[in-house]
């Protein structure tokens, strides 16, 4: 599992490309996968208490970008991040494949910085 820290401004759009490949570097078809990004104040908080979350997959928040090529993009819209508090939080990205296997791909700290401009038009 990789770690990767992220910084965003509150009220900004954020996108995180996620690519799936096997040990040989060949793309894995993720058509029936669910991919989750969850952000919490404490890593031990319940998922229901997450400050931000998104799920990619058929019928979820966002469908996969190019599922047969193993590509998805996790998106946090500006309307979602505008509701987030400023501070440092914990996040991870997990997937659940078509066989029900769950794996954490990446985790780290997400810093949400205060935005200066609040208007968007």
Number of C-alpha atoms within 10 A of each C-alpha: 8 9 12 12 13 17 12 16 18 24 24 17 15 18 10 13 10 16 15 17 14 9 6 6 8 11 16 15 16 24 20 15 21 21 27 18 21 20 25 22 18 13 14 9 12 9 13 10 14 17 18 19 21 18 21 21 21 13 9 12 14 16 18 25 17 14 19 15 17 20 19 23 18 23 19 20 14 16 12 18 20 19 12 17 16 16 12 17 20 21 26 21 21 17 20 17 16 12 8 10 9 14 13 15 16 16 20 16 18 20 19 21 16 14 13 9 7 10 6 7 3
